[in-house]
Amino acid sequence: MKVIEHFKKSNRTLFSFEILPPLKGKSIDSIFNFLDPLMEFNPAFIDVTYHREEFVYKKRADGLLERRSVRKRPGTVGICAAIMNKYQIDPVPHIICGGFNKEETENALIDLNFLGIDNVLVLRGDPIKSETYFTPESGGHEYASDLLKQVENMNNGIYLDDDLKSSVPTNFCIGVAGYPEKHFEAANMRSDIHFLKKKVEAGADYIVTQMFFDNKKYFEFVRMCRKHGIKIPIIPGIKPISSVKQLSLLPHRFHLNLPNDLVDEVLKCKNSEDVRNVGVEWAVQQTRELIDFGVPCIHFYTMGKSENVMKIVQSFA
Ligand SMILES: Cc1cc2nc3c(=O)[nH]c(=O)nc-3n(C[C@H](O)[C@H](O)[C@H](O)COP(=O)(O)OP(=O)(O)OC[C@H]3O[C@@H](n4cnc5c(N)ncnc54)[C@H](O)[C@@H]3O)c2cc1C
């Protein structure tokens, strides 16, 4: 079922979880062991992130360096199929521009369609570590809105090959990313919302936000989006702080601010368990306020840790 149909069918706030594929070499059981305890909280759907290749330099026997492509976390499509099969829950694979040309994207979408997957979250992807700016693949897409147009074309039966006759349309529900604290490359908030609107006009059905720790940022973002004519659901993304290190790691990696009160509480903690409790309590307060605000769904970033997210959703069981 499509994500937006889940929203339409429910008169309460739903929960969804975002998971990462395991590191290469681990078994699918690591995903099942991770998801099993979360299942009693009836997630409406489960997002599975996509991780593009990285490049490493290995020294060869002759002393020269060889550039090798490594994909640390492959398996997004397989995990989605396994989730449908084992839990009968709708998976939402993330698809990205980075590392794909249009033909590869089309083939991936055909695979997803044949598997009966109804949803995709369409993203650009970040620059790889060795780049300052994102570089599209040759013959690929530069922005999420371009990739989205390809998905939307396939939803209208338009494939890349003009010679194809009577192509069967796909029927993907399309989610996109939004940034309550602005995407780090955007000139300013208005420009970011301008380009977000382009994704909506190209056919996005709903928006999932980057994580934020101050609900005021989300409320203001929703207000600005509505003012600029963006009417689709905007799903807040929540992540509990789980270590002192994240006080610097999260702002660095996700370009966001942490509220003073949260930072103060974390710094007062005597051990890592105290930090986790502060993170959970903060996220519970955020979740409570967002439910009162009437959001259709809350998207929990698990980042490989289910215990904290479980404690949060338990408070609303
Ligand atoms: C919910 C969520 C899930 C994510 N999952 C993944 C994942 O699984 N894998 C992964 O690699 N990354 C993931 N990301 C990270 C995401 O790929 C990065 O944040 C990336 O830098 C931007 O992606 P985007 O889809 O928002 O890009 P875009 O919408 O393309 O925007 C990128 C930047 O370009 C600007 N822009 C957009 N269109 C134009 C235009 N036409 N001209 C000029 N400027 C433009 C925007 O304002 C923005 O600053 C996720 C992010 C979120 C919020």
The ligand as a MOL file (V3000), in Angstrom:
LIG
                    3D

  0  0  0     0  0            999 V3000
M  V30 BEGIN CTAB
M  V30 COUNTS 53 58 0 0 0
M  V30 BEGIN ATOM
M  V30 1 C 14.5710 11.7100 5.1870 0
M  V30 2 C 15.9530 11.6510 4.5680 0
M  V30 3 C 16.4600 10.4080 4.1340 0
M  V30 4 C 17.7320 10.3390 3.5350 0
M  V30 5 N 18.1880 9.1150 3.1060 0
M  V30 6 C 19.3670 9.0360 2.4350 0
M  V30 7 C 19.8350 7.7820 1.8950 0
M  V30 8 O 19.1890 6.7370 2.0580 0
M  V30 9 N 21.0100 7.7700 1.2280 0
M  V30 10 C 21.7480 8.9190 1.0270 0
M  V30 11 O 22.8090 8.8440 0.3830 0
M  V30 12 N 21.3430 10.1200 1.5220 0
M  V30 13 C 20.1720 10.2060 2.2240 0
M  V30 14 N 19.7460 11.4170 2.7200 0
M  V30 15 C 20.6260 12.5990 2.6010 0
M  V30 16 C 20.3900 13.4000 1.2950 0
M  V30 17 O 20.7440 12.6180 0.1850 0
M  V30 18 C 21.2510 14.6470 1.3820 0
M  V30 19 O 20.7560 15.5300 2.3560 0
M  V30 20 C 21.5470 15.3790 0.0670 0
M  V30 21 O 22.6230 16.2880 0.3050 0
M  V30 22 C 20.3740 16.1790 -0.4940 0
M  V30 23 O 19.3870 15.3620 -0.9520 0
M  V30 24 P 17.9900 15.9790 -1.4730 0
M  V30 25 O 17.2240 14.8430 -2.0270 0
M  V30 26 O 17.3680 16.8070 -0.4220 0
M  V30 27 O 18.5490 16.8960 -2.6670 0
M  V30 28 P 17.8710 18.0050 -3.5930 0
M  V30 29 O 16.4220 18.1270 -3.3790 0
M  V30 30 O 18.3630 17.7490 -4.9830 0
M  V30 31 O 18.5550 19.3450 -3.0340 0
M  V30 32 C 19.9620 19.4420 -2.8930 0
M  V30 33 C 20.3750 20.9120 -2.8110 0
M  V30 34 O 20.2290 21.5310 -4.0910 0
M  V30 35 C 19.3120 22.6120 -4.0600 0
M  V30 36 N 18.5560 22.4780 -5.3080 0
M  V30 37 C 17.5810 21.5870 -5.5930 0
M  V30 38 N 17.1920 21.7210 -6.8820 0
M  V30 39 C 17.9600 22.7000 -7.4270 0
M  V30 40 C 18.0570 23.2810 -8.7300 0
M  V30 41 N 17.2720 22.8910 -9.7230 0
M  V30 42 N 18.9870 24.2690 -8.9300 0
M  V30 43 C 19.7870 24.6850 -7.9120 0
M  V30 44 N 19.7250 24.1680 -6.6490 0
M  V30 45 C 18.8370 23.1750 -6.4200 0
M  V30 46 C 18.4930 22.4150 -2.7840 0
M  V30 47 O 18.0210 23.6530 -2.2650 0
M  V30 48 C 19.5190 21.7800 -1.8840 0
M  V30 49 O 20.3670 22.7280 -1.3160 0
M  V30 50 C 18.4990 11.5270 3.3700 0
M  V30 51 C 18.0000 12.7570 3.8310 0
M  V30 52 C 16.7420 12.8300 4.4280 0
M  V30 53 C 16.2290 14.1540 4.9250 0
M  V30 END ATOM
M  V30 BEGIN BOND
M  V30 1 1 1 2
M  V30 2 1 2 3
M  V30 3 2 2 52
M  V30 4 2 3 4
M  V30 5 1 4 5
M  V30 6 1 4 50
M  V30 7 2 5 6
M  V30 8 1 6 7
M  V30 9 1 6 13
M  V30 10 2 7 8
M  V30 11 1 7 9
M  V30 12 1 9 10
M  V30 13 2 10 11
M  V30 14 1 10 12
M  V30 15 2 12 13
M  V30 16 1 13 14
M  V30 17 1 14 15
M  V30 18 1 14 50
M  V30 19 1 15 16
M  V30 20 1 16 17
M  V30 21 1 16 18
M  V30 22 1 18 19
M  V30 23 1 18 20
M  V30 24 1 20 21
M  V30 25 1 20 22
M  V30 26 1 22 23
M  V30 27 1 23 24
M  V30 28 2 24 25
M  V30 29 1 24 26
M  V30 30 1 24 27
M  V30 31 1 27 28
M  V30 32 2 28 29
M  V30 33 1 28 30
M  V30 34 1 28 31
M  V30 35 1 31 32
M  V30 36 1 32 33
M  V30 37 1 33 34
M  V30 38 1 33 48
M  V30 39 1 34 35
M  V30 40 1 35 36
M  V30 41 1 35 46
M  V30 42 1 36 37
M  V30 43 1 36 45
M  V30 44 2 37 38
M  V30 45 1 38 39
M  V30 46 1 39 40
M  V30 47 2 39 45
M  V30 48 1 40 41
M  V30 49 2 40 42
M  V30 50 1 42 43
M  V30 51 2 43 44
M  V30 52 1 44 45
M  V30 53 1 46 47
M  V30 54 1 46 48
M  V30 55 1 48 49
M  V30 56 2 50 51
M  V30 57 1 51 52
M  V30 58 1 52 53
M  V30 END BOND
M  V30 END CTAB
M  END
